[in-house]
């Protein structure tokens, strides 16, 4: 486990970077018929809000599969959507809107793409030329994202330039002299599997270091014809707070025999590590998801 926390050669960086807080979409006055609709990621039980710079025609807002959304809140120039658990990962639902004033462009079309954990929270849709303030906000967000990438690269360099093994963990401060605390999680008692999971959970352990946590889960893939591999993961607390995923590690895709293991590592303060979390794992494209609730750390 210590080797995995240090970043073994087969470990891969997590692909679960959070979506930007605000996404801005500019509509063309004369859109081409060949131009595909804008894709927007949504996630079950997570709110996605569209803000338009013109009033909508409420009779001309059409949402495919509307009955499977737990909330559809249409305002004068806003639309807030909260998908229910009935909206499945990988599903693509069409949303079309028309504006009241009849000016061009008369409307807009979107494709809502369901993902187990990633959702775009706020979409600003501009029909008129954007203001200078809007561009300034976008530039500030881009600079913040660049700074985050620089900090992440610096962290990776520090971890990989030092010694390996336990010495490396101590040298980088990932663990202290007291080592790593471990806990065995009782499947179906403490750790609960959700119906429709792509693989069956057999055993699980959680770990806590001074500023990191990890969970190691052993799975059995019940679909031998389709090996299962993890593309990404999320750890979300009961209050909706997400931990920053550092690594999703898997030695090889999981077939029915032998069984396989997935290790997820995340940043967490000692206070955050005391909470209860839901672990979500998903395969390529957000499909074949696995959800485990009741995750706790030592």
C-alpha positions as a LaTeX table, in Angstrom:
\begin{tabular}{lrrr}
\hline
Residue & $x$ (\AA) & $y$ (\AA) & $z$ (\AA) \\
\hline
Unk1 & 0.00 & 0.00 & 0.00 \\
Unk2 & 2.84 & 2.37 & 0.77 \\
Unk3 & 4.21 & 1.74 & $-2.69$ \\
Unk4 & 0.85 & 2.60 & $-4.23$ \\
Unk5 & 0.61 & 5.82 & $-2.25$ \\
Unk6 & 4.04 & 6.83 & $-3.51$ \\
Unk7 & 2.91 & 6.49 & $-7.13$ \\
Unk8 & 3.92 & 3.17 & $-8.62$ \\
Unk9 & 4.95 & 2.97 & $-12.26$ \\
Unk10 & 1.53 & 1.62 & $-13.25$ \\
Unk11 & $-0.38$ & 4.34 & $-11.44$ \\
Unk12 & $-2.13$ & 6.82 & $-13.68$ \\
Unk13 & $-3.10$ & 10.42 & $-12.87$ \\
Unk14 & $-6.76$ & 10.87 & $-12.19$ \\
Unk15 & $-8.86$ & 12.15 & $-15.06$ \\
Unk16 & $-11.45$ & 13.68 & $-12.76$ \\
Unk17 & $-10.53$ & 17.33 & $-12.87$ \\
Unk18 & $-13.57$ & 19.37 & $-11.98$ \\
Unk19 & $-15.41$ & 21.22 & $-14.72$ \\
Unk20 & $-14.89$ & 25.00 & $-14.76$ \\
Unk21 & $-17.33$ & 26.87 & $-12.51$ \\
Unk22 & $-18.69$ & 28.85 & $-15.48$ \\
Unk23 & $-18.75$ & 27.86 & $-19.14$ \\
Unk24 & $-19.55$ & 30.50 & $-21.73$ \\
Unk25 & $-21.21$ & 29.64 & $-25.03$ \\
Unk26 & $-21.56$ & 32.18 & $-27.85$ \\
Unk27 & $-24.29$ & 31.61 & $-30.43$ \\
Unk28 & $-23.65$ & 32.45 & $-34.07$ \\
Unk29 & $-26.12$ & 34.77 & $-35.77$ \\
Unk30 & $-26.35$ & 32.34 & $-38.69$ \\
Unk31 & $-25.43$ & 28.89 & $-37.41$ \\
Unk32 & $-24.54$ & 26.24 & $-39.95$ \\
Unk33 & $-26.89$ & 23.26 & $-40.22$ \\
Unk34 & $-23.81$ & 21.03 & $-40.19$ \\
Unk35 & $-22.68$ & 22.43 & $-36.86$ \\
Unk36 & $-23.42$ & 19.92 & $-34.07$ \\
Unk37 & $-25.28$ & 21.08 & $-30.95$ \\
Unk38 & $-23.19$ & 22.13 & $-27.97$ \\
Unk39 & $-22.58$ & 19.23 & $-25.57$ \\
Unk40 & $-23.05$ & 19.87 & $-21.83$ \\
Unk41 & $-22.17$ & 17.35 & $-19.13$ \\
Unk42 & $-24.80$ & 16.63 & $-16.47$ \\
Unk43 & $-24.80$ & 14.27 & $-13.50$ \\
Unk44 & $-27.60$ & 12.70 & $-11.42$ \\
Unk45 & $-28.70$ & 14.81 & $-8.44$ \\
Unk46 & $-26.38$ & 17.68 & $-9.44$ \\
Unk47 & $-27.76$ & 21.05 & $-10.55$ \\
Unk48 & $-26.88$ & 22.48 & $-13.98$ \\
Unk49 & $-28.09$ & 26.02 & $-14.72$ \\
Unk50 & $-28.31$ & 27.73 & $-18.11$ \\
Unk51 & $-28.28$ & 31.55 & $-18.09$ \\
Unk52 & $-29.30$ & 33.27 & $-21.33$ \\
Unk53 & $-28.86$ & 36.95 & $-22.22$ \\
Unk54 & $-32.37$ & 37.09 & $-23.70$ \\
Unk55 & $-35.84$ & 36.05 & $-22.55$ \\
Unk56 & $-36.95$ & 32.52 & $-23.42$ \\
Unk57 & $-40.26$ & 31.47 & $-24.95$ \\
Unk58 & $-41.57$ & 29.06 & $-22.27$ \\
Unk59 & $-43.78$ & 27.24 & $-24.78$ \\
Unk60 & $-40.77$ & 26.50 & $-27.00$ \\
Unk61 & $-38.38$ & 24.97 & $-24.46$ \\
Unk62 & $-38.19$ & 21.24 & $-25.17$ \\
Unk63 & $-36.26$ & 18.83 & $-22.95$ \\
Unk64 & $-35.98$ & 15.20 & $-24.00$ \\
Unk65 & $-36.80$ & 12.82 & $-21.13$ \\
Unk66 & $-38.12$ & 15.65 & $-18.94$ \\
Unk67 & $-40.02$ & 13.27 & $-16.63$ \\
Unk68 & $-36.74$ & 11.70 & $-15.53$ \\
Unk69 & $-35.47$ & 15.00 & $-14.14$ \\
Unk70 & $-36.19$ & 15.66 & $-10.47$ \\
Unk71 & $-36.19$ & 19.43 & $-11.14$ \\
Unk72 & $-36.85$ & 21.51 & $-14.25$ \\
Unk73 & $-37.05$ & 25.16 & $-13.18$ \\
Unk74 & $-37.69$ & 27.57 & $-16.06$ \\
Unk75 & $-37.29$ & 31.30 & $-15.42$ \\
Unk76 & $-37.51$ & 34.30 & $-17.70$ \\
Unk77 & $-33.98$ & 33.81 & $-19.01$ \\
Unk78 & $-32.73$ & 30.85 & $-16.96$ \\
Unk79 & $-33.19$ & 27.09 & $-16.93$ \\
Unk80 & $-32.10$ & 24.94 & $-13.99$ \\
Unk81 & $-31.96$ & 21.16 & $-14.39$ \\
Unk82 & $-31.38$ & 18.42 & $-11.83$ \\
Unk83 & $-31.34$ & 14.90 & $-13.37$ \\
Unk84 & $-32.62$ & 12.02 & $-11.27$ \\
Unk85 & $-30.94$ & 8.64 & $-10.88$ \\
Unk86 & $-33.13$ & 7.43 & $-13.76$ \\
Unk87 & $-30.87$ & 9.28 & $-16.20$ \\
Unk88 & $-28.19$ & 6.72 & $-17.00$ \\
Unk89 & $-24.45$ & 7.30 & $-17.59$ \\
Unk90 & $-23.66$ & 7.87 & $-21.24$ \\
Unk91 & $-27.22$ & 8.84 & $-22.09$ \\
Unk92 & $-27.59$ & 11.79 & $-24.48$ \\
Unk93 & $-30.68$ & 14.01 & $-24.18$ \\
Unk94 & $-31.52$ & 16.91 & $-26.47$ \\
Unk95 & $-32.48$ & 20.36 & $-25.18$ \\
Unk96 & $-33.80$ & 23.08 & $-27.50$ \\
Unk97 & $-34.85$ & 26.63 & $-26.63$ \\
Unk98 & $-36.32$ & 29.55 & $-28.58$ \\
Unk99 & $-36.13$ & 33.22 & $-27.64$ \\
Unk100 & $-39.16$ & 35.50 & $-27.32$ \\
Unk101 & $-38.03$ & 38.45 & $-29.43$ \\
Unk102 & $-37.60$ & 36.54 & $-32.70$ \\
Unk103 & $-34.18$ & 38.03 & $-33.40$ \\
Unk104 & $-31.42$ & 35.87 & $-34.84$ \\
Unk105 & $-30.35$ & 33.43 & $-33.75$ \\
Unk106 & $-33.92$ & 32.48 & $-32.88$ \\
Unk107 & $-32.87$ & 29.64 & $-30.55$ \\
Unk108 & $-30.22$ & 27.21 & $-29.47$ \\
Unk109 & $-29.78$ & 23.45 & $-29.22$ \\
Unk110 & $-27.76$ & 21.43 & $-26.71$ \\
Unk111 & $-27.02$ & 17.77 & $-26.08$ \\
Unk112 & $-26.97$ & 16.86 & $-22.39$ \\
Unk113 & $-24.44$ & 14.05 & $-21.85$ \\
Unk114 & $-24.85$ & 12.15 & $-18.58$ \\
Unk115 & $-21.74$ & 11.35 & $-16.54$ \\
Unk116 & $-21.67$ & 9.57 & $-13.13$ \\
Unk117 & $-19.78$ & 12.38 & $-11.38$ \\
Unk118 & $-18.89$ & 15.25 & $-13.71$ \\
Unk119 & $-21.40$ & 18.03 & $-14.19$ \\
Unk120 & $-21.09$ & 21.54 & $-15.58$ \\
Unk121 & $-22.74$ & 23.73 & $-12.97$ \\
Unk122 & $-23.29$ & 27.00 & $-14.85$ \\
Unk123 & $-23.60$ & 27.63 & $-18.59$ \\
Unk124 & $-23.78$ & 31.25 & $-19.76$ \\
Unk125 & $-25.27$ & 31.48 & $-23.26$ \\
Unk126 & $-24.53$ & 34.68 & $-25.17$ \\
Unk127 & $-26.51$ & 35.70 & $-28.23$ \\
Unk128 & $-25.22$ & 39.26 & $-28.32$ \\
Unk129 & $-21.51$ & 40.23 & $-28.24$ \\
Unk130 & $-20.05$ & 39.53 & $-24.82$ \\
Unk131 & $-19.06$ & 42.32 & $-22.47$ \\
Unk132 & $-15.45$ & 43.13 & $-21.62$ \\
Unk133 & $-16.17$ & 42.07 & $-18.03$ \\
Unk134 & $-17.16$ & 38.60 & $-19.24$ \\
Unk135 & $-13.87$ & 38.19 & $-21.11$ \\
Unk136 & $-11.96$ & 39.42 & $-18.05$ \\
Unk137 & $-13.68$ & 36.83 & $-15.85$ \\
Unk138 & $-12.85$ & 34.09 & $-18.35$ \\
Unk139 & $-9.20$ & 35.22 & $-18.46$ \\
Unk140 & $-9.00$ & 35.16 & $-14.66$ \\
Unk141 & $-10.45$ & 31.63 & $-14.59$ \\
Unk142 & $-7.92$ & 30.52 & $-17.22$ \\
Unk143 & $-5.04$ & 31.97 & $-15.19$ \\
Unk144 & $-6.28$ & 30.20 & $-12.04$ \\
Unk145 & $-6.47$ & 26.90 & $-13.94$ \\
Unk146 & $-2.95$ & 27.42 & $-15.30$ \\
Unk147 & $-1.64$ & 28.14 & $-11.79$ \\
Unk148 & $-3.28$ & 24.96 & $-10.53$ \\
Unk149 & $-1.53$ & 22.98 & $-13.29$ \\
Unk150 & 1.83 & 24.53 & $-12.33$ \\
Unk151 & 1.29 & 23.57 & $-8.68$ \\
Unk152 & 0.31 & 20.02 & $-9.66$ \\
Unk153 & 3.41 & 19.66 & $-11.85$ \\
Unk154 & 5.60 & 20.94 & $-9.01$ \\
Unk155 & 4.07 & 18.38 & $-6.63$ \\
Unk156 & 4.68 & 15.55 & $-9.08$ \\
Unk157 & 8.30 & 16.62 & $-9.63$ \\
Unk158 & 8.97 & 16.68 & $-5.88$ \\
Unk159 & 7.46 & 13.21 & $-5.44$ \\
Unk160 & 9.29 & 11.60 & $-8.35$ \\
Unk161 & 12.70 & 13.26 & $-7.95$ \\
Unk162 & 13.11 & 11.97 & $-4.39$ \\
Unk163 & 13.89 & 8.42 & $-3.25$ \\
Unk164 & 11.39 & 5.66 & $-3.79$ \\
Unk165 & 9.59 & 3.38 & $-1.35$ \\
Unk166 & 9.05 & 4.30 & 2.29 \\
Unk167 & 11.99 & 6.73 & 2.21 \\
Unk168 & 10.30 & 8.69 & $-0.55$ \\
Unk169 & 7.03 & 8.87 & 1.36 \\
Unk170 & 8.84 & 10.20 & 4.40 \\
Unk171 & 10.97 & 12.62 & 2.38 \\
Unk172 & 7.93 & 14.21 & 0.70 \\
Unk173 & 5.89 & 14.33 & 3.91 \\
Unk174 & 3.16 & 12.07 & 2.56 \\
Unk175 & 3.53 & 10.01 & 5.72 \\
Unk176 & 4.99 & 10.89 & 9.11 \\
Unk177 & 6.83 & 8.72 & 11.58 \\
Unk178 & 3.56 & 7.13 & 12.73 \\
Unk179 & 2.98 & 5.69 & 9.26 \\
Unk180 & $-0.40$ & 5.03 & 7.61 \\
Unk181 & $-3.59$ & 4.06 & 9.44 \\
Unk182 & $-5.64$ & 1.27 & 7.84 \\
Unk183 & $-9.23$ & 0.10 & 8.20 \\
Unk184 & $-11.11$ & $-2.92$ & 6.86 \\
Unk185 & $-14.55$ & $-1.94$ & 5.52 \\
Unk186 & $-17.35$ & $-4.47$ & 5.93 \\
Unk187 & $-19.05$ & $-4.87$ & 2.56 \\
Unk188 & $-22.88$ & $-4.68$ & 2.74 \\
Unk189 & $-22.68$ & $-3.53$ & 6.37 \\
Unk190 & $-20.53$ & $-0.41$ & 6.37 \\
Unk191 & $-19.89$ & $-0.22$ & 2.64 \\
Unk192 & $-23.03$ & $-0.40$ & 0.52 \\
Unk193 & $-23.17$ & $-1.44$ & $-3.12$ \\
Unk194 & $-25.69$ & 0.29 & $-5.36$ \\
Unk195 & $-27.99$ & $-1.66$ & $-7.72$ \\
Unk196 & $-26.71$ & $-1.67$ & $-11.27$ \\
Unk197 & $-23.02$ & $-1.56$ & $-10.37$ \\
Unk198 & $-20.80$ & $-2.80$ & $-13.18$ \\
Unk199 & $-18.86$ & $-5.12$ & $-10.82$ \\
Unk200 & $-19.46$ & $-6.80$ & $-7.46$ \\
Unk201 & $-17.47$ & $-5.58$ & $-4.47$ \\
Unk202 & $-15.77$ & $-8.36$ & $-2.52$ \\
Unk203 & $-13.47$ & $-6.62$ & $-0.01$ \\
Unk204 & $-12.31$ & $-3.09$ & 0.75 \\
Unk205 & $-9.76$ & $-1.27$ & 2.89 \\
Unk206 & $-9.34$ & 2.43 & 3.58 \\
Unk207 & $-6.15$ & 4.25 & 4.57 \\
Unk208 & $-5.27$ & 7.63 & 6.03 \\
Unk209 & $-2.00$ & 9.56 & 6.06 \\
Unk210 & $-1.49$ & 13.15 & 7.37 \\
Unk211 & $-2.81$ & 14.85 & 4.22 \\
Unk212 & $-4.07$ & 11.96 & 2.09 \\
Unk213 & $-6.56$ & 9.15 & 2.07 \\
Unk214 & $-6.87$ & 6.06 & $-0.10$ \\
Unk215 & $-9.32$ & 3.25 & $-0.62$ \\
Unk216 & $-8.48$ & $-0.15$ & $-2.07$ \\
Unk217 & $-11.39$ & $-2.19$ & $-3.41$ \\
Unk218 & $-11.37$ & $-5.75$ & $-4.72$ \\
Unk219 & $-13.97$ & $-6.40$ & $-7.41$ \\
Unk220 & $-15.39$ & $-9.32$ & $-9.30$ \\
Unk221 & $-16.54$ & $-8.58$ & $-12.83$ \\
Unk222 & $-19.70$ & $-10.58$ & $-13.49$ \\
Unk223 & $-19.54$ & $-9.92$ & $-17.24$ \\
Unk224 & $-16.62$ & $-12.08$ & $-18.35$ \\
Unk225 & $-17.02$ & $-11.04$ & $-21.98$ \\
Unk226 & $-16.37$ & $-7.38$ & $-21.14$ \\
Unk227 & $-13.34$ & $-6.66$ & $-18.94$ \\
Unk228 & $-13.82$ & $-3.64$ & $-16.69$ \\
Unk229 & $-11.27$ & $-0.85$ & $-16.24$ \\
Unk230 & $-11.50$ & 2.41 & $-14.29$ \\
Unk231 & $-11.14$ & 5.67 & $-16.21$ \\
Unk232 & $-11.86$ & 7.98 & $-13.28$ \\
Unk233 & $-13.20$ & 8.30 & $-9.75$ \\
Unk234 & $-14.74$ & 10.72 & $-7.28$ \\
Unk235 & $-15.08$ & 10.82 & $-3.48$ \\
Unk236 & $-17.98$ & 13.00 & $-2.33$ \\
Unk237 & $-19.00$ & 13.66 & 1.27 \\
Unk238 & $-22.56$ & 13.72 & 2.59 \\
Unk239 & $-22.49$ & 17.52 & 2.38 \\
Unk240 & $-21.53$ & 17.41 & $-1.31$ \\
Unk241 & $-17.85$ & 18.30 & $-0.86$ \\
Unk242 & $-15.49$ & 16.53 & $-3.26$ \\
Unk243 & $-11.97$ & 15.42 & $-2.43$ \\
Unk244 & $-9.24$ & 16.09 & $-4.99$ \\
Unk245 & $-8.44$ & 12.77 & $-6.64$ \\
Unk246 & $-4.71$ & 12.24 & $-7.14$ \\
Unk247 & $-4.47$ & 8.71 & $-8.51$ \\
Unk248 & $-6.68$ & 5.93 & $-9.83$ \\
Unk249 & $-4.52$ & 2.79 & $-9.92$ \\
Unk250 & $-5.37$ & $-0.55$ & $-11.49$ \\
Unk251 & $-2.91$ & $-3.24$ & $-12.47$ \\
Unk252 & $-5.03$ & $-4.59$ & $-15.33$ \\
Unk253 & $-8.65$ & $-4.65$ & $-16.55$ \\
Unk254 & $-10.83$ & $-6.84$ & $-14.34$ \\
Unk255 & $-12.16$ & $-10.02$ & $-15.86$ \\
Unk256 & $-14.32$ & $-12.58$ & $-14.07$ \\
Unk257 & $-11.24$ & $-14.59$ & $-13.16$ \\
Unk258 & $-8.97$ & $-13.49$ & $-11.67$ \\
Unk259 & $-10.54$ & $-10.80$ & $-9.56$ \\
Unk260 & $-9.09$ & $-7.32$ & $-9.68$ \\
Unk261 & $-8.34$ & $-4.39$ & $-7.44$ \\
Unk262 & $-8.66$ & $-0.61$ & $-7.85$ \\
Unk263 & $-6.92$ & 1.91 & $-5.58$ \\
Unk264 & $-8.07$ & 5.53 & $-5.37$ \\
Unk265 & $-5.93$ & 8.16 & $-3.61$ \\
Unk266 & $-7.08$ & 11.68 & $-2.72$ \\
Unk267 & $-6.00$ & 14.76 & $-0.81$ \\
Unk268 & $-7.78$ & 15.21 & 2.53 \\
Unk269 & $-7.15$ & 17.17 & 5.69 \\
Unk270 & $-7.41$ & 15.24 & 8.98 \\
Unk271 & $-10.83$ & 16.82 & 9.62 \\
Unk272 & $-12.14$ & 15.91 & 6.17 \\
Unk273 & $-10.90$ & 12.33 & 6.54 \\
Unk274 & $-13.32$ & 11.81 & 9.44 \\
Unk275 & $-16.40$ & 12.19 & 7.25 \\
Unk276 & $-18.46$ & 9.63 & 5.34 \\
Unk277 & $-18.03$ & 9.51 & 1.58 \\
Unk278 & $-19.51$ & 7.99 & $-1.56$ \\
Unk279 & $-17.01$ & 6.50 & $-3.99$ \\
Unk280 & $-17.87$ & 6.55 & $-7.68$ \\
Unk281 & $-15.81$ & 4.77 & $-10.32$ \\
Unk282 & $-16.51$ & 4.73 & $-14.03$ \\
Unk283 & $-15.17$ & 3.12 & $-17.14$ \\
Unk284 & $-14.25$ & 4.75 & $-20.47$ \\
Unk285 & $-16.69$ & 7.48 & $-21.49$ \\
Unk286 & $-18.35$ & 7.48 & $-18.07$ \\
Unk287 & $-20.04$ & 4.13 & $-18.73$ \\
Unk288 & $-20.27$ & 0.99 & $-16.56$ \\
Unk289 & $-20.19$ & 2.93 & $-13.32$ \\
Unk290 & $-19.71$ & 1.60 & $-9.78$ \\
Unk291 & $-21.08$ & 3.44 & $-6.71$ \\
Unk292 & $-20.16$ & 2.57 & $-3.13$ \\
Unk293 & $-21.60$ & 4.57 & $-0.23$ \\
Unk294 & $-20.55$ & 4.53 & 3.41 \\
Unk295 & $-16.82$ & 4.97 & 2.80 \\
Unk296 & $-15.00$ & 5.99 & 5.99 \\
Unk297 & $-11.32$ & 6.37 & 6.82 \\
Unk298 & $-9.41$ & 5.45 & 9.99 \\
\hline
\end{tabular}
